Amino acid sequence: MAHFVILGAGECGARAAFALREKGFDGEITLVGAEPLHPYERPPLSKAGSDASDPKFIAAAEKYAESRIRLLTGLEAKEFDAASRTVTLSDGTTLSYDRLLLATGAAARSFPGVPDGTTFIRSLRTHHDATALRETMRPGKHIAIIGGGFIGLELAATARLLGAEVTVIEGLERVLKRGVPEEIAHLLTERHRAEGVDIRCSVSIAALSEEGGKAVIRLSAGEVIDADLVLVGIGARPNVEIAERAGLAVENGIAVDTHLRTSAADVFAAGDCCSFPLPVYGGRRVRLESWRNAQEQGTLAAANLLGRDEAVSSVPWFWSDQYDLTLQIAGLAEGAVTHRRRDLGPGAFILFHLDADGRLIAASGIGPGNAVARDIRLAEMLIAARAHPDPAALAASDIKLKSLLAA
């Protein structure tokens, strides 16, 4: 009987395990996770509406047993040998596999010079991290956030809604510099400031330390900022160590082809840990840290573990909730030379990004609740179709995007 081993019990790994059963695989499945908890959703960790003490599990514990998925939690995979097809775990256990999926995810980047395990300087990647952060997010506390990306701003919104004072420190000239248009970033910046968040851009940090039961940030200009807690949100790095030790090709993540195959036979990788060629953008190699990408690649990896040779075909999609605003982005705007704005009602609009040939390559929308969701979905379909829509029609709110798709 065939045995498939999945290393990484996050969104991607758990989805792949269940998808194998849904696609008819009747062999053995072992899912290995380093955290002690059953697989859970990570997006709620930074959202205001969720309770950090109660993780949102991907499936109930009994579901794994019912699906005959052997779930090993609290164990790290130390190494694997592609020649002998074996995996060694942190407790000394050796697993033999017929096919292996690496869904090892990513880890939060540390601030240079700050050791792991500090009390008042933290990052957000796990449920344990979120619980520790929520204990400080209350009135009378001051939280400083280093990094004005999605995680930093979502946590800033959450902290303000829970009553804490918040300072955001960003080294670049604006927040959300990577992948978010300036028009939308400006709107979010103004909203955060209206809510009382102190956002400082173009600021460099000379030193970060813990002193006297607090975190201390020393700016290069000489100012000192004390905080009850500092959240470091300067991005994530793919967990590729086990792949490197096994001699797999690594290129901004574990390098895979359009079928998620690595450079080793019968070894696949999916989710945040891997980089892959994206056909809709001419085969450009990308690595996506995205909830939906983890879900989709988990399902795709399951199909290809079963030998179905299905290729990556999806368009990247991201979202962020901050206060009552939701930001959604479809596609990759890098390479855009122009954009068109479509207004969708009070406080809601979409920017359509076109390349030099007039092809729609991305769309960025923001508005209250689900105001932009439908049109972003239609834009996603236009991007997938490699459409060259009339720019004037994109901007005209009285012309339905569905009609452009039909054309």
N, C-alpha and C positions, 0 to 999 in steps of 0.2 A: 504493500500500500504506500502511495506517495506521501511524503511529508514536506509541507511548505512551512518555512519559518519566517516570521516577520519581526524585525528588530525595530522597536519604536511603537509604543502603545498610545499614540496621540490620535488626532483626527484622521490622518492618512492611514496609519497602520490598522486602526480599529475598523475603519470603513472597508479597507481591503479584505480583512478577515471575514466580515459578514458578506461582502460581495462574492467571495469565493463560494460560499455556501449557496447564495442566491443564483449563481451561475452553474450550479450542479456539481461542484467539486466534492467528492466523497472521501478524500483521504484525510490525513492528519494535518491539523493547523496548530502551530504554537505561536503565540503573540507575547513578546517579551517587552516589558516596560520598566524603566528605571525608577519611576515614582511609585510610592506605596498604594496610591489610589487607582481605582479602575479608570479607564480612559474617559476624559471629560472635555467639554468644549472650552476653548481658551478665550474666544472673543469676549465673553461676559466678565472676564477678570478685570478689565479696565472700564467697564460700563457702569454708569450710575444706578441703573435700575436693577442690578443684580446683587444678591447677598453673597459676599465673599466667603461666608462660613458654610455655604451650601453649594458645592459645585454642581454644574449641570452635566450629569453623566450622559455619555453618548448612548449607552444602553444599560439596563439594569443588570446587576451581577449575574442573576440566574439566566439571562439571555445567552451569555457565553457558554454556559454548561449545556443549555438546550440546543445550541448550534454546534456543539462539540468543538468549541474553540478552547484550547488549553491556554489560559491566561496566567502568565508569570509576572507578578508585580514586585517592585523593590529590587530588581536585579538588573545589572548592566551587562551588556554584551562586551566582553573585553577584546575578542578577536575572532576572526573567522578565517578558514583556510579553503580557498576555492578549489584547490587540487583534491583534498580529501573530503570536501563538502561537509565541514564540521564548524560549529560555533561553540566558543568557550564563554561561559557566563561567569559573573563575579563570584559566585559561590563554588566555582570549580566544576559545575555541571557541563558536560559536553553534549551538544545536540547534533545529530546528523540530519542533513536536509537533502531534498532533491532539487528544490528551488528556494531561493532566498530573496526576500524583499527588505531593502534598507529604507526605513521610514524614520530616520533618526532625528529629523527636525532641525531646529536651530537653537542657539543659546544667546542670551543677551550679551552684548559687548560690555566689557568692564571699562571703567574709567582708568586711564593709564596711571600706574603707581598705587592704586588702591587695592589692597588684598581682598580675597574672597572672605565671606563670613563676617563682614562688618555689621554692626548693629544699627547705625544711623545713616548708612549709605547703602542703598539697596537698588535692585533692578526688579523688573516684573516679567516673569516667564511662567511661573507655576502657581498653583492654588495656594501653596505655602507662602509665596511672595505676596500674593494678593491679600491674604489674611493679615500679614504683618503690616502692610500698607494701610489697610482699613482701620487698624487700631489707632493710627495717628491722624486719620482724616476726620477731625472733629473740631468744633469751635475751640479757639484758644491755642491751636497748634499752627505752626508755620511749616509748609512743605515747599522745598525748592526742587524744581525739575530741570535737569540738564538735558536739553534736546527738545526741539520744537517739531517733532514728527507726529505721526498718528498716535502712538502710545502716549507720548508726553502730553499732548493736548487733550486726549480723552481722559487721562488721569487728572489733568488740571480741572476739567469740567466736573468730574466726579468729586474731587476734593472740595471745590467751591460749593457744590450743591449740598455737601455734607457739613459745610461750615468752616473749613480750614482756610487759612490765608495761604496764597499760592504765588510763587515767583517762578517764571519760566525763563531759562537762560539758553539762548541759541547763538552759536558762533557765526552762522551765516547772516546775510542781510535781511532775511525774512524767514518765517516759519514755513514748514511744508515745502521746502525748496525742491525736493526730489519728487517729481511726478504730479504736482498739483499746480494749476495755473495761478499766477499772481493775483488775479481778480478774486478768486475764491479764497486764497490764503489771506488776503486783506480783509475780506468780509469776516472770516473766522477770527482773525486777530482783533478786530473791532468788537466782535461779540464777547470774546474773552475779557477784553479790557472793560467793557460795560458791566460784566459780571464781577469785576474786582480783581482780575488776575493781572499781576505785574509782569508783562512780557518785555524782555530785553533782548534785542538782536544785535548782531555784530559785536558780541562781547566774548572775550577770551578769558579762560580760567588759568591762573598761575598755579594754584594748589587746592587740593581737596582733602580734608582730614576730619577726624573725630576728636573733639576736645571737650572735656567737662560735660559729658552726657548730651552733646549736640553734634551736628555736622557743621563744619565751617568751610565756606567757600571763599577763597581769596582771588579776586579778579586781578587781571594784569594791570588794570588802571589804578589799583591800590585799594579799592573798596573791599570790605569784608562783609559777607552775608552769613548770618547764623540761621540755622533751621533745625527744627525738631527731627526732620528726616529729609534726606536728599534722595530723589529718585533719578537714577541714571537711565535715560532713554535715548541712547545714541546708536540704536540699530541692533541688528543681530548678525551672528556669524553661523554658517551652516555647520552642523556636526558631522565632520568628515574624517575624524581621526581613525575610526575603525576601518574605513575604506582605504585610507592612506597606508595603514599598517599592512593591509592585504595587497597593496600594490595596484589598486584601481586608479584609473585616470580621474583626476580632480581638476576642475576648471570653474572657479567660483561656485563650488558645490561639487557633488559627485556627478561626473559627466555621464549623461545617458543619451541615447538616440531618441528618435520620435516614438519609439515603442517602449521607452523607459528601461532599456537594457543598458547595463554598465559594460565596462571593458572586460569583465570576467563572465565566463559561460554560466548561464542559469542564475545569474545574480542581477536583480533589478533594483532601482531606487526611485523614490517618488516623494513629492511634497517639498517642504522647505529646504531639505538637505540637498536637492539635486538641481543641476542646470541642464537645460534641454533646448533643442532647436525648435523654434515656433514657426510652423509653416505659413501662417497668415501674415507673418512679417519677414518672409523670404528666407526662413531658416535661421534667423538671428538667435543666438544662444542667450537664454534668459534664466534667471532663478527668481521664483515668485514666493513671497511670504504672504500667503493669502488663505483664508479659511476655505473659500470655495475651491481654490486650486488643490488644496489638500484633499478635499472630498472627491473631486473629479479624478485626480490622479490615483487615489486609492482604488476607485472603481476600475479605472483603466489598467492599473497594475494587476489587479485580480484577473482581468480578461487575458492579459498577456502572460501571466504566470501559467495560464491554461493553454497557451500557445495560439491565441487568436489573432495576434499581430495587428492590433488596432493602434492607429497613430494618434498622437496629440492633435486635437483639432479646435480646442476651445479658445475663446478670446479672454485675455486677462480681465478680471473684475475685482474691484476693491470697494470697501465701504467703511465709513467712520461715523459714529454717533457722538455729537457734542451738544449738550443742552437739548433743545428741541429740534436741532438741525441734523440732517443726514446728508453726508457727502457720498456720492457714488461716482466711480470712474470705470469706464469700459475701455479697454485697449491700452496702448502705450503711445504717449504723445511725442516721444522723442523723434525728431525728424519732421515735425509739423512746421509749416511756414506761415500758416494763417489760421484764423479761427472765426467762427460765426456764432453769435449769441442768440439763443431762443428763450424768451421770457415765458414762464409757465404759470404766472399768477403771483400773488404777494410773496415776496421774499424767495422766489424759486426761479432758477434759470439753468440752462445747459449751455456749455461751450463745446462746439464741434470743431475738432482739430483736423486739418487737411494737409496733406503733403504737397510737394511741388507739382505733382501730376493731378492734383485735385481729388485724390482718393481720401476717403474718410478713414483715419487711422485711430482716432480716440474720441471720447466724449466725456466731459467732466460736468457733473451736475450737483447742485446743492439746493436745499429747501427744507421746510418743516415736514417732519414725518416722511411719508412716502410720496411726496409731491413730484419727485423726479424719477421714481422707480420705473414706471411704464415706458417713458421715452428713452431712458438709459437702456432698457432691455431691447427696444427697437433699434437703437443706435448700435448695440452690440451685434445684432443680426446684420445690419448694414456693413459693419466692419468685417464680419465673417464672410460676407458676400463680396468683399473687395469692391464695394460700390464707389462710384464717382458722382455723388448727388449734386444737384444744382445748389450752390452755396446760398443763393437767395431763398430757395425753398426751405433750406435748413433753418434759416433765421425767421421765417414767416410762421408765427404761431398758429395761423389759421389754416395752414397746410399740414395735414396729418403725416407723420413720419411713416405710417403704414403704407401710404400711397407711394412714397419714395422707394420703399422696399419692394412693392409690387412692380415698380418700373424697372 
